[in-house]
Amino acid sequence: MFDDLSSSALRVTVGGPAARQNAIADNIANIETPGYQARKVEFEDAPHGAVEHGDSPASVSPQVATSLEVS
């Protein structure tokens, strides 16, 4: 019942902001930790890209990368 394309995309779309919030919290908590590299999460384009390639949005997960931004 809940395995259709829309609900799969919705699950991924809701999981992305949660992963981003966790990365931001870790970045703030470790702001003065020597050698810590801040993280960023990208997820906005992933569900759309999966659908365009014929894959299920459920197969997509947020991408976590090291942030090179300097604040």
C-alpha positions as CSV (number, residue, x, y, z in Angstrom):
1,M,0.0,0.0,0.0
2,F,2.8,2.4,0.9
3,D,5.3,1.3,-1.7
4,D,4.2,3.5,-4.5
5,L,6.5,6.1,-6.1
6,S,5.2,9.1,-4.2
7,S,5.5,7.6,-0.8
8,S,9.0,6.4,-1.5
9,A,10.0,9.8,-2.6
10,L,8.4,11.4,0.4
11,R,10.3,9.1,2.8
12,V,13.6,10.0,1.1
13,T,12.7,13.7,1.2
14,V,11.9,13.6,4.9
15,G,15.1,11.7,5.7
16,G,17.3,14.3,4.0
17,P,16.5,17.2,6.3
18,A,17.0,14.8,9.3
19,A,20.5,13.8,8.1
20,R,21.3,17.5,7.4
21,Q,20.2,18.5,10.9
22,N,22.4,15.8,12.4
23,A,25.4,17.0,10.4
24,I,24.8,20.6,11.5
25,A,24.5,19.5,15.1
26,D,27.8,17.6,14.8
27,N,29.5,20.6,13.1
28,I,28.4,22.9,16.0
29,A,29.4,20.4,18.7
30,N,32.9,20.0,17.2
31,I,33.6,23.6,16.1
32,E,36.6,23.8,18.4
33,T,37.8,20.2,17.9
34,P,41.2,20.1,16.3
35,G,41.2,18.3,12.9
36,Y,37.4,18.0,12.7
37,Q,36.1,18.4,9.2
38,A,32.7,19.8,8.9
39,R,30.1,17.8,7.0
40,K,27.3,18.8,4.7
41,V,24.4,16.8,3.4
42,E,22.9,17.0,-0.1
43,F,19.6,15.3,-0.9
44,E,17.4,17.6,-2.9
45,D,18.3,16.2,-6.4
46,A,18.7,12.6,-5.5
47,P,15.0,11.4,-5.6
48,H,14.4,13.2,-8.9
49,G,17.5,11.8,-10.4
50,A,16.6,8.3,-9.4
51,V,13.2,8.6,-11.0
52,E,14.7,10.0,-14.2
53,H,17.0,6.9,-14.4
54,G,14.2,4.5,-13.8
55,D,15.2,3.7,-10.2
56,S,13.1,3.8,-7.1
57,P,13.5,6.8,-4.9
58,A,13.7,4.4,-2.0
59,S,17.1,3.3,-3.3
60,V,18.4,6.8,-2.7
61,S,20.0,8.1,0.5
62,P,21.3,11.5,1.5
63,Q,24.9,12.2,0.4
64,V,27.2,13.2,3.2
65,A,30.4,15.0,2.2
66,T,33.1,17.1,3.8
67,S,32.3,20.7,3.7
68,L,35.0,23.0,2.2
69,E,33.2,26.1,3.2
70,V,35.1,28.5,5.5
71,S,33.0,30.5,8.0
